[in-house]
Structures are given as structure tokens and as C-alpha cells.
Amino acid sequence: MGAWCFIVLSTLIVFSILVKLGFWQLERAEQKQQWQTALSARQSATVLSFEQLLEQSSNENLTGYKLSTQATPILEQVFLLDNQTVDGRVGYLAYQAFEIDPTKPWLLVELGFAVGGIDRAVLPTVLAITEPLQLTGRVYQKEMNPMSSDLMAEPGWPKRIQNLNIEQLALLIDKPLVRTVLQPNNLPNDTRAHPWKPIPLSAQKHQGYAVQWFSMAGAFGILVLYALFRKLKQQDK
């Protein structure tokens, strides 16, 4: 009897976990749908000034809003975010920090995608901006991976980094940085790709995962019932 109780209890626990994972994916799909709606609204919202960006960035994720600001490249060095892919090509996203106002935090600006070579010891050449610019574009804030979020900056310039950890990057350059990053659309002579992935997984992806979890729960339940039916049938004989 004890063995049967253990089997039934284990079955209920596994089945419940699979079903809960399915509902969790449905909740994530709903969240992503709401986030997509918000992003669409932000695309048509009024262009933010840098002061407005500073006021709001401490309270919310401003991904998708447009920004226009005068920027000065005091630190003419480039950071290369590792392990990026665009159209099947592996490489880096290049960034440069700009001063907006001597009394305010600096702004990290995306310079675009640079294809990596076969030899990882050889980094791509990305020229830094050297002249002040009136930059316009949209801002984003990358989600941090809880399993790996450290900057892991390597020696030399351009400086290869593994994660876009704004706080650690600010410590590295010894200047405060705004939490959001600007993806400009008016860099001079800009031929690099600027991938836009504000939502890593779409609502449809989460819905697909939910179907998979529910299917696994259903298949598991059917197998257990079948095994139980055969066991009872053998006992009757």
C-alpha cells in the first residue's frame, strides 16, 4: 500500500508541475503581449529630451522611447559586446560613452554590429566618434541574465565585454552612466546593422512553450493511467 501511495503522490506532483509550467508560460505570453502594445505606443510618443530620460529612467524601463540630444565623445574608446548574432553572422555590438552635460551622467551609444573573425584574438576595427553630434534614435535597456551578468572586461582597446552591465561599466570608466542605451539612427557614414530585439521571446513563443508543457502533462497522465490499468488487470487475473 505504501508503494502505491508513493506512486500516486509522485504522479500528482509531476503532473501538477507540468501543468503549472504551462500556465506560467501563458502568463509570460500575456506579459509579452502587453509589453509589445506598450512598445508600439512608445514609438508614436513625443521624443524625449535627455532631462526627461534622466527623470524617468530611475522609475521605469524606457525601452522603445525616442530620444534626441547633443552628445560629446570625450572618451574616444569602443566597447565590444561579445556573442551577438545578426542574420546568422556572429560578432559584436559596439558601444561608445558620450557626455551630454558635464554635471549629468554619461550616455552609452550603440555604434552598430561588427562581424567577428575566425580568430577571436583579433577584434574587429570600429572607429570611435570624435566630433560632437546631435543624436536621435530610440533607447533600450537590456535584461540582465541572473546566471551571468558580470561585465568581464578584457584588457586593451577596443575592450571586449561579455555583458552590458551598466553599473560595472560606469565603474570601469569612472563616470556615472544612464541605465538606458541609445540606438541612434543618424550616425555619420553609418553602414552597420542595428538589431532591434526589445523582447527576447515573443508572446507566440511562450504560447508554443505552454502547449508543449500541457502536452507533456497530458502524455504523462495517459502513460500513468495506462500503467495503472495494466497493473490492476494483472492483479484481477
Salt bridges, closest charged atoms under 4 A:
GLU60 OE1 - ARG42 NH2 3.37
ASP82 OD2 - ARG120 NH2 2.64
ASP101 OD2 - LYS104 NZ 3.89
GLU110 OE2 - HIS194 ND1 2.73
GLU154 OE1 - ARG160 NE 2.99
ASP190 OD2 - HIS194 NE2 2.69
